[in-house]
């Protein structure tokens, strides 16, 4: 199967991840929740597929420390993006373009790469241990 903007939908994404033997839940926003290294959301963005995960910062962390960590991840880690949100939340995401078509196997590889890059980013950049 090849995913592209013409055939992308929640059901297609769900089928791809189930065939790859992932446990998949669909939430109220029609995003997939997949638990692997981290609990990740997979969203249909029409021209791309968004893979995202969220982390909590420790209560003791300051806003400056949180922003510094996000900036380090953004500067040091290829492809993924880190955003500091309200309520001590760090969002890490990656948009995978699908215009022109993306084979299902490549989407699964991208998902696994996202988890590995996220894990590496937290290991190398969170030296002050501010992510729970």
Steps between C-alpha positions, in 0.01 A plus 500: 500500500615852420370797702442831321279808548223338293459187712617607846244446775489369855390156385795470258749603766341264752524209254867572426598501866288197590659303214838593649379340828460818703221541754292788365231712663305773320418805713209747475700721258557203265869490590664165559661426834780246469711381789857409412807649668267792580128551462473678165219668314477458123298773326380543145609846384393450134843575347689327780470260791586646839662281763500658846564412861470697823706509817460674833771719642585454865332752729839631613597601143489866406353649185853596389620140543203371302561743216870420500428128467261555210758722329772237550280230349410723206864592438653156548242252374431446134139510385316505834359817654462579870242745634443613859130521579307623803473287812858368486453305175764428236367396159738328259370450146593429141303563182553232233414630149276270296455702180605274214432192711663333797510120522348363822830331591677838483239653730562224754877556468447873553295428812777281640762761406294767680499293818876443476575866430275611784665258741845615387402867528385460858809298590747747350325832558323459836820501703325681788235224515201734484272262304305247707 
